[in-house]
Amino acid sequence: MRNLFLECNAGISGDMLVAAMLDMGADRSVLKQALLSIPAKGFMYKISRVD
């Protein structure tokens, strides 16, 4: 089991948190399932590396 502790007293950016978690090895398929469960239309996502 792995634990992750976040201290976000100054706030945190959701997209940057998700990217950091993917870099640490989070399962992309779990992220995809979570995003597909949101009852919203007209959005898309793309996972890629940038410099």
PQR file with spaces between the fields and no chain letter, atoms N, CA, C, O and H, PARSE charges and radii, in Angstrom:
ATOM       1  N    MET     1       0.846   -1.176    0.000 -0.4000 1.5000
ATOM       2  CA   MET     1       0.000    0.000    0.000 -0.0000 2.0000
ATOM       3  C    MET     1       0.890    1.237    0.000  0.5500 1.7000
ATOM       4  O    MET     1       1.907    1.284    0.692 -0.5500 1.4000
ATOM       5  N    ARG     2       0.502    2.222   -0.771 -0.4000 1.5000
ATOM       6  CA   ARG     2       1.209    3.496   -0.827 -0.0000 2.0000
ATOM       7  C    ARG     2       0.313    4.592   -0.288  0.5500 1.7000
ATOM       8  O    ARG     2      -0.902    4.572   -0.482 -0.5500 1.4000
ATOM       9  H    ARG     2      -0.324    2.184   -1.333  0.4000 1.0000
ATOM      10  N    ASN     3       0.909    5.523    0.373 -0.4000 1.5000
ATOM      11  CA   ASN     3       0.166    6.670    0.903 -0.0000 2.0000
ATOM      12  C    ASN     3       0.693    7.943    0.266  0.5500 1.7000
ATOM      13  O    ASN     3       1.884    8.074   -0.016 -0.5500 1.4000
ATOM      14  H    ASN     3       1.897    5.540    0.530  0.4000 1.0000
ATOM      15  N    LEU     4      -0.208    8.862    0.049 -0.4000 1.5000
ATOM      16  CA   LEU     4       0.144   10.168   -0.481 -0.0000 2.0000
ATOM      17  C    LEU     4      -0.495   11.210    0.418  0.5500 1.7000
ATOM      18  O    LEU     4      -1.711   11.224    0.606 -0.5500 1.4000
ATOM      19  H    LEU     4      -1.176    8.755    0.279  0.4000 1.0000
ATOM      20  N    PHE     5       0.329   12.076    0.966 -0.4000 1.5000
ATOM      21  CA   PHE     5      -0.157   13.148    1.819 -0.0000 2.0000
ATOM      22  C    PHE     5       0.023   14.466    1.088  0.5500 1.7000
ATOM      23  O    PHE     5       1.116   14.771    0.612 -0.5500 1.4000
ATOM      24  H    PHE     5       1.317   12.065    0.813  0.4000 1.0000
ATOM      25  N    LEU     6      -1.037   15.244    0.996 -0.4000 1.5000
ATOM      26  CA   LEU     6      -0.995   16.545    0.331 -0.0000 2.0000
ATOM      27  C    LEU     6      -1.256   17.635    1.359  0.5500 1.7000
ATOM      28  O    LEU     6      -2.210   17.561    2.133 -0.5500 1.4000
ATOM      29  H    LEU     6      -1.926   14.996    1.382  0.4000 1.0000
ATOM      30  N    GLU     7      -0.412   18.628    1.358 -0.4000 1.5000
ATOM      31  CA   GLU     7      -0.649   19.796    2.188 -0.0000 2.0000
ATOM      32  C    GLU     7      -0.935   20.950    1.238  0.5500 1.7000
ATOM      33  O    GLU     7      -0.022   21.517    0.639 -0.5500 1.4000
ATOM      34  H    GLU     7       0.364   18.688    0.730  0.4000 1.0000
ATOM      35  N    CYS     8      -2.203   21.288    1.109 -0.4000 1.5000
ATOM      36  CA   CYS     8      -2.646   22.246    0.091 -0.0000 2.0000
ATOM      37  C    CYS     8      -3.177   23.524    0.722  0.5500 1.7000
ATOM      38  O    CYS     8      -4.207   24.046    0.295 -0.5500 1.4000
ATOM      39  H    CYS     8      -2.945   20.827    1.597  0.4000 1.0000
ATOM      40  N    ASN     9      -2.487   24.027    1.726 -0.4000 1.5000
ATOM      41  CA   ASN     9      -2.996   25.218    2.398 -0.0000 2.0000
ATOM      42  C    ASN     9      -2.942   26.459    1.519  0.5500 1.7000
ATOM      43  O    ASN     9      -3.597   27.453    1.833 -0.5500 1.4000
ATOM      44  H    ASN     9      -1.651   23.603    2.073  0.4000 1.0000
ATOM      45  N    ALA    10      -2.188   26.433    0.436 -0.4000 1.5000
ATOM      46  CA   ALA    10      -2.131   27.563   -0.486 -0.0000 2.0000
ATOM      47  C    ALA    10      -2.915   27.270   -1.769  0.5500 1.7000
ATOM      48  O    ALA    10      -2.861   28.048   -2.721 -0.5500 1.4000
ATOM      49  H    ALA    10      -1.656   25.626    0.181  0.4000 1.0000
ATOM      50  N    GLY    11      -3.641   26.153   -1.793 -0.4000 1.5000
ATOM      51  CA   GLY    11      -4.411   25.778   -2.981 -0.0000 2.0000
ATOM      52  C    GLY    11      -3.649   24.780   -3.836  0.5500 1.7000
ATOM      53  O    GLY    11      -2.462   24.533   -3.623 -0.5500 1.4000
ATOM      54  H    GLY    11      -3.685   25.521   -1.019  0.4000 1.0000
ATOM      55  N    ILE    12      -4.343   24.217   -4.795 -0.4000 1.5000
ATOM      56  CA   ILE    12      -3.727   23.244   -5.687 -0.0000 2.0000
ATOM      57  C    ILE    12      -4.476   23.259   -7.019  0.5500 1.7000
ATOM      58  O    ILE    12      -5.694   23.439   -7.054 -0.5500 1.4000
ATOM      59  H    ILE    12      -5.307   24.417   -4.968  0.4000 1.0000
ATOM      60  N    SER    13      -3.750   23.073   -8.094 -0.4000 1.5000
ATOM      61  CA   SER    13      -4.336   23.038   -9.428 -0.0000 2.0000
ATOM      62  C    SER    13      -4.702   21.591   -9.761  0.5500 1.7000
ATOM      63  O    SER    13      -3.854   20.701   -9.698 -0.5500 1.4000
ATOM      64  H    SER    13      -2.761   22.927   -8.066  0.4000 1.0000
ATOM      65  N    GLY    14      -5.955   21.366  -10.113 -0.4000 1.5000
ATOM      66  CA   GLY    14      -6.417   20.009  -10.385 -0.0000 2.0000
ATOM      67  C    GLY    14      -5.690   19.324  -11.517  0.5500 1.7000
ATOM      68  O    GLY    14      -5.327   18.153  -11.402 -0.5500 1.4000
ATOM      69  H    GLY    14      -6.643   22.089  -10.165  0.4000 1.0000
ATOM      70  N    ASP    15      -5.469   20.038  -12.618 -0.4000 1.5000
ATOM      71  CA   ASP    15      -4.800   19.403  -13.755 -0.0000 2.0000
ATOM      72  C    ASP    15      -3.353   19.065  -13.430  0.5500 1.7000
ATOM      73  O    ASP    15      -2.840   18.039  -13.876 -0.5500 1.4000
ATOM      74  H    ASP    15      -5.763   20.989  -12.711  0.4000 1.0000
ATOM      75  N    MET    16      -2.694   19.918  -12.658 -0.4000 1.5000
ATOM      76  CA   MET    16      -1.307   19.640  -12.290 -0.0000 2.0000
ATOM      77  C    MET    16      -1.225   18.477  -11.296  0.5500 1.7000
ATOM      78  O    MET    16      -0.279   17.692  -11.334 -0.5500 1.4000
ATOM      79  H    MET    16      -3.111   20.752  -12.296  0.4000 1.0000
ATOM      80  N    LEU    17      -2.212   18.371  -10.412 -0.4000 1.5000
ATOM      81  CA   LEU    17      -2.250   17.245   -9.474 -0.0000 2.0000
ATOM      82  C    LEU    17      -2.433   15.931  -10.231  0.5500 1.7000
ATOM      83  O    LEU    17      -1.742   14.951   -9.955 -0.5500 1.4000
ATOM      84  H    LEU    17      -2.981   19.009  -10.381  0.4000 1.0000
ATOM      85  N    VAL    18      -3.356   15.913  -11.178 -0.4000 1.5000
ATOM      86  CA   VAL    18      -3.596   14.691  -11.964 -0.0000 2.0000
ATOM      87  C    VAL    18      -2.342   14.324  -12.750  0.5500 1.7000
ATOM      88  O    VAL    18      -1.983   13.148  -12.812 -0.5500 1.4000
ATOM      89  H    VAL    18      -3.917   16.710  -11.403  0.4000 1.0000
ATOM      90  N    ALA    19      -1.673   15.300  -13.349 -0.4000 1.5000
ATOM      91  CA   ALA    19      -0.448   15.026  -14.103 -0.0000 2.0000
ATOM      92  C    ALA    19       0.634   14.456  -13.188  0.5500 1.7000
ATOM      93  O    ALA    19       1.331   13.512  -13.561 -0.5500 1.4000
ATOM      94  H    ALA    19      -1.965   16.255  -13.298  0.4000 1.0000
ATOM      95  N    ALA    20       0.775   15.025  -11.995 -0.4000 1.5000
ATOM      96  CA   ALA    20       1.780   14.524  -11.054 -0.0000 2.0000
ATOM      97  C    ALA    20       1.462   13.095  -10.633  0.5500 1.7000
ATOM      98  O    ALA    20       2.363   12.264  -10.514 -0.5500 1.4000
ATOM      99  H    ALA    20       0.209   15.791  -11.692  0.4000 1.0000
ATOM     100  N    MET    21       0.189   12.812  -10.410 -0.4000 1.5000
ATOM     101  CA   MET    21      -0.189   11.460  -10.014 -0.0000 2.0000
ATOM     102  C    MET    21       0.056   10.461  -11.140  0.5500 1.7000
ATOM     103  O    MET    21       0.473    9.332  -10.882 -0.5500 1.4000
ATOM     104  H    MET    21      -0.542   13.488  -10.507  0.4000 1.0000
ATOM     105  N    LEU    22      -0.198   10.862  -12.385 -0.4000 1.5000
ATOM     106  CA   LEU    22       0.100    9.988  -13.517 -0.0000 2.0000
ATOM     107  C    LEU    22       1.603    9.747  -13.616  0.5500 1.7000
ATOM     108  O    LEU    22       2.028    8.631  -13.914 -0.5500 1.4000
ATOM     109  H    LEU    22      -0.537   11.780  -12.595  0.4000 1.0000
ATOM     110  N    ASP    23       2.416   10.776  -13.371 -0.4000 1.5000
ATOM     111  CA   ASP    23       3.870   10.611  -13.379 -0.0000 2.0000
ATOM     112  C    ASP    23       4.327    9.651  -12.293  0.5500 1.7000
ATOM     113  O    ASP    23       5.334    8.961  -12.454 -0.5500 1.4000
ATOM     114  H    ASP    23       2.071   11.682  -13.128  0.4000 1.0000
ATOM     115  N    MET    24       3.588    9.602  -11.183 -0.4000 1.5000
ATOM     116  CA   MET    24       3.945    8.698  -10.083 -0.0000 2.0000
ATOM     117  C    MET    24       3.438    7.284  -10.307  0.5500 1.7000
ATOM     118  O    MET    24       3.727    6.387   -9.514 -0.5500 1.4000
ATOM     119  H    MET    24       2.769   10.162  -11.053  0.4000 1.0000
ATOM     120  N    GLY    25       2.679    7.074  -11.387 -0.4000 1.5000
ATOM     121  CA   GLY    25       2.246    5.723  -11.714 -0.0000 2.0000
ATOM     122  C    GLY    25       0.773    5.449  -11.573  0.5500 1.7000
ATOM     123  O    GLY    25       0.362    4.289  -11.610 -0.5500 1.4000
ATOM     124  H    GLY    25       2.444    7.803  -12.031  0.4000 1.0000
ATOM     125  N    ALA    26      -0.047    6.485  -11.409 -0.4000 1.5000
ATOM     126  CA   ALA    26      -1.491    6.270  -11.332 -0.0000 2.0000
ATOM     127  C    ALA    26      -1.989    5.597  -12.613  0.5500 1.7000
ATOM     128  O    ALA    26      -1.440    5.816  -13.693 -0.5500 1.4000
ATOM     129  H    ALA    26       0.287    7.428  -11.379  0.4000 1.0000
ATOM     130  N    ASP    27      -3.002    4.801  -12.485 -0.4000 1.5000
ATOM     131  CA   ASP    27      -3.548    4.022  -13.600 -0.0000 2.0000
ATOM     132  C    ASP    27      -4.378    4.908  -14.523  0.5500 1.7000
ATOM     133  O    ASP    27      -5.376    5.490  -14.098 -0.5500 1.4000
ATOM     134  H    ASP    27      -3.447    4.622  -11.608  0.4000 1.0000
ATOM     135  N    ARG    28      -3.970    5.006  -15.772 -0.4000 1.5000
ATOM     136  CA   ARG    28      -4.688    5.849  -16.748 -0.0000 2.0000
ATOM     137  C    ARG    28      -6.103    5.351  -16.993  0.5500 1.7000
ATOM     138  O    ARG    28      -7.010    6.154  -17.216 -0.5500 1.4000
ATOM     139  H    ARG    28      -3.159    4.533  -16.117  0.4000 1.0000
ATOM     140  N    SER    29      -6.305    4.045  -16.956 -0.4000 1.5000
ATOM     141  CA   SER    29      -7.642    3.518  -17.219 -0.0000 2.0000
ATOM     142  C    SER    29      -8.611    3.899  -16.094  0.5500 1.7000
ATOM     143  O    SER    29      -9.799    4.100  -16.349 -0.5500 1.4000
ATOM     144  H    SER    29      -5.569    3.393  -16.775  0.4000 1.0000
ATOM     145  N    VAL    30      -8.122    3.998  -14.866 -0.4000 1.5000
ATOM     146  CA   VAL    30      -8.969    4.438  -13.761 -0.0000 2.0000
ATOM     147  C    VAL    30      -9.361    5.896  -13.961  0.5500 1.7000
ATOM     148  O    VAL    30     -10.508    6.271  -13.719 -0.5500 1.4000
ATOM     149  H    VAL    30      -7.158    3.835  -14.659  0.4000 1.0000
ATOM     150  N    LEU    31      -8.417    6.718  -14.400 -0.4000 1.5000
ATOM     151  CA   LEU    31      -8.713    8.121  -14.699 -0.0000 2.0000
ATOM     152  C    LEU    31      -9.766    8.212  -15.796  0.5500 1.7000
ATOM     153  O    LEU    31     -10.706    9.000  -15.694 -0.5500 1.4000
ATOM     154  H    LEU    31      -7.485    6.413  -14.596  0.4000 1.0000
ATOM     155  N    LYS    32      -9.613    7.412  -16.841 -0.4000 1.5000
ATOM     156  CA   LYS    32     -10.573    7.434  -17.946 -0.0000 2.0000
ATOM     157  C    LYS    32     -11.971    7.069  -17.457  0.5500 1.7000
ATOM     158  O    LYS    32     -12.946    7.721  -17.832 -0.5500 1.4000
ATOM     159  H    LYS    32      -8.850    6.771  -16.924  0.4000 1.0000
ATOM     160  N    GLN    33     -12.078    6.036  -16.627 -0.4000 1.5000
ATOM     161  CA   GLN    33     -13.389    5.632  -16.099 -0.0000 2.0000
ATOM     162  C    GLN    33     -14.003    6.751  -15.257  0.5500 1.7000
ATOM     163  O    GLN    33     -15.202    7.015  -15.342 -0.5500 1.4000
ATOM     164  H    GLN    33     -11.286    5.506  -16.323  0.4000 1.0000
ATOM     165  N    ALA    34     -13.175    7.399  -14.451 -0.4000 1.5000
ATOM     166  CA   ALA    34     -13.683    8.482  -13.609 -0.0000 2.0000
ATOM     167  C    ALA    34     -14.188    9.635  -14.471  0.5500 1.7000
ATOM     168  O    ALA    34     -15.245   10.198  -14.188 -0.5500 1.4000
ATOM     169  H    ALA    34     -12.201    7.184  -14.382  0.4000 1.0000
ATOM     170  N    LEU    35     -13.449    9.992  -15.514 -0.4000 1.5000
ATOM     171  CA   LEU    35     -13.873   11.087  -16.381 -0.0000 2.0000
ATOM     172  C    LEU    35     -15.146   10.735  -17.148  0.5500 1.7000
ATOM     173  O    LEU    35     -16.009   11.588  -17.356 -0.5500 1.4000
ATOM     174  H    LEU    35     -12.590    9.535  -15.744  0.4000 1.0000
ATOM     175  N    LEU    36     -15.258    9.485  -17.563 -0.4000 1.5000
ATOM     176  CA   LEU    36     -16.465    9.075  -18.291 -0.0000 2.0000
ATOM     177  C    LEU    36     -17.694    9.036  -17.389  0.5500 1.7000
ATOM     178  O    LEU    36     -18.820    9.063  -17.887 -0.5500 1.4000
ATOM     179  H    LEU    36     -14.557    8.792  -17.394  0.4000 1.0000
ATOM     180  N    SER    37     -17.505    8.975  -16.082 -0.4000 1.5000
ATOM     181  CA   SER    37     -18.639    8.940  -15.159 -0.0000 2.0000
ATOM     182  C    SER    37     -19.233   10.329  -14.916  0.5500 1.7000
ATOM     183  O    SER    37     -20.300   10.446  -14.313 -0.5500 1.4000
ATOM     184  H    SER    37     -16.591    8.953  -15.677  0.4000 1.0000
ATOM     185  N    ILE    38     -18.557   11.375  -15.376 -0.4000 1.5000
ATOM     186  CA   ILE    38     -19.053   12.738  -15.190 -0.0000 2.0000
ATOM     187  C    ILE    38     -20.157   12.999  -16.213  0.5500 1.7000
ATOM     188  O    ILE    38     -19.927   12.848  -17.412 -0.5500 1.4000
ATOM     189  H    ILE    38     -17.691   11.280  -15.866  0.4000 1.0000
ATOM     190  N    PRO    39     -21.348   13.389  -15.762 -0.5600 1.5000
ATOM     191  CA   PRO    39     -22.453   13.608  -16.699  0.2800 2.0000
ATOM     192  C    PRO    39     -22.338   14.965  -17.409  0.5500 1.7000
ATOM     193  O    PRO    39     -23.152   15.863  -17.192 -0.5500 1.4000
ATOM     194  N    ALA    40     -21.329   15.093  -18.244 -0.4000 1.5000
ATOM     195  CA   ALA    40     -21.117   16.343  -18.995 -0.0000 2.0000
ATOM     196  C    ALA    40     -20.775   15.982  -20.432  0.5500 1.7000
ATOM     197  O    ALA    40     -20.180   14.938  -20.699 -0.5500 1.4000
ATOM     198  H    ALA    40     -20.667   14.364  -18.419  0.4000 1.0000
ATOM     199  N    LYS    41     -21.153   16.845  -21.337 -0.4000 1.5000
ATOM     200  CA   LYS    41     -20.890   16.627  -22.762 -0.0000 2.0000
ATOM     201  C    LYS    41     -19.989   17.744  -23.282  0.5500 1.7000
ATOM     202  O    LYS    41     -19.918   18.825  -22.698 -0.5500 1.4000
ATOM     203  H    LYS    41     -21.636   17.693  -21.120  0.4000 1.0000
ATOM     204  N    GLY    42     -19.313   17.466  -24.374 -0.4000 1.5000
ATOM     205  CA   GLY    42     -18.559   18.504  -25.062 -0.0000 2.0000
ATOM     206  C    GLY    42     -17.151   18.740  -24.542  0.5500 1.7000
ATOM     207  O    GLY    42     -16.583   19.808  -24.769 -0.5500 1.4000
ATOM     208  H    GLY    42     -19.371   16.588  -24.848  0.4000 1.0000
ATOM     209  N    PHE    43     -16.580   17.766  -23.851 -0.4000 1.5000
ATOM     210  CA   PHE    43     -15.195   17.930  -23.435 -0.0000 2.0000
ATOM     211  C    PHE    43     -14.401   16.711  -23.877  0.5500 1.7000
ATOM     212  O    PHE    43     -14.958   15.642  -24.125 -0.5500 1.4000
ATOM     213  H    PHE    43     -17.041   16.898  -23.667  0.4000 1.0000
ATOM     214  N    MET    44     -13.116   16.889  -23.968 -0.4000 1.5000
ATOM     215  CA   MET    44     -12.220   15.793  -24.294 -0.0000 2.0000
ATOM     216  C    MET    44     -10.942   15.966  -23.491  0.5500 1.7000
ATOM     217  O    MET    44     -10.663   17.051  -22.980 -0.5500 1.4000
ATOM     218  H    MET    44     -12.663   17.758  -23.766  0.4000 1.0000
ATOM     219  N    TYR    45     -10.184   14.919  -23.382 -0.4000 1.5000
ATOM     220  CA   TYR    45      -8.919   14.992  -22.680 -0.0000 2.0000
ATOM     221  C    TYR    45      -7.866   14.265  -23.494  0.5500 1.7000
ATOM     222  O    TYR    45      -8.175   13.399  -24.313 -0.5500 1.4000
ATOM     223  H    TYR    45     -10.410   14.038  -23.797  0.4000 1.0000
ATOM     224  N    LYS    46      -6.625   14.630  -23.254 -0.4000 1.5000
ATOM     225  CA   LYS    46      -5.509   14.020  -23.946 -0.0000 2.0000
ATOM     226  C    LYS    46      -4.366   13.919  -22.957  0.5500 1.7000
ATOM     227  O    LYS    46      -4.035   14.898  -22.288 -0.5500 1.4000
ATOM     228  H    LYS    46      -6.374   15.333  -22.589  0.4000 1.0000
ATOM     229  N    ILE    47      -3.763   12.754  -22.857 -0.4000 1.5000
ATOM     230  CA   ILE    47      -2.614   12.552  -21.980 -0.0000 2.0000
ATOM     231  C    ILE    47      -1.382   12.469  -22.857  0.5500 1.7000
ATOM     232  O    ILE    47      -1.272   11.584  -23.707 -0.5500 1.4000
ATOM     233  H    ILE    47      -4.031   11.959  -23.401  0.4000 1.0000
ATOM     234  N    SER    48      -0.451   13.396  -22.650 -0.4000 1.5000
ATOM     235  CA   SER    48       0.784   13.401  -23.421 -0.0000 2.0000
ATOM     236  C    SER    48       1.867   14.110  -22.619  0.5500 1.7000
ATOM     237  O    SER    48       1.572   14.814  -21.653 -0.5500 1.4000
ATOM     238  H    SER    48      -0.540   14.115  -21.961  0.4000 1.0000
ATOM     239  N    ARG    49       3.102   13.925  -23.017 -0.4000 1.5000
ATOM     240  CA   ARG    49       4.227   14.605  -22.393 -0.0000 2.0000
ATOM     241  C    ARG    49       4.584   15.839  -23.220  0.5500 1.7000
ATOM     242  O    ARG    49       4.553   15.815  -24.451 -0.5500 1.4000
ATOM     243  H    ARG    49       3.341   13.354  -23.802  0.4000 1.0000
ATOM     244  N    VAL    50       4.916   16.895  -22.526 -0.4000 1.5000
ATOM     245  CA   VAL    50       5.355   18.122  -23.200 -0.0000 2.0000
ATOM     246  C    VAL    50       6.614   18.637  -22.524  0.5500 1.7000
ATOM     247  O    VAL    50       6.891   18.300  -21.372 -0.5500 1.4000
ATOM     248  H    VAL    50       4.941   16.915  -21.526  0.4000 1.0000
ATOM     249  N    ASP    51       7.362   19.441  -23.232 -0.4000 1.5000
ATOM     250  CA   ASP    51       8.566   20.071  -22.676 -0.0000 2.0000
ATOM     251  C    ASP    51       8.278   21.495  -22.326  0.5500 1.7000
ATOM     252  O    ASP    51       9.161   22.203  -21.842 -0.5500 1.4000
ATOM     253  H    ASP    51       7.137   19.714  -24.167  0.4000 1.0000
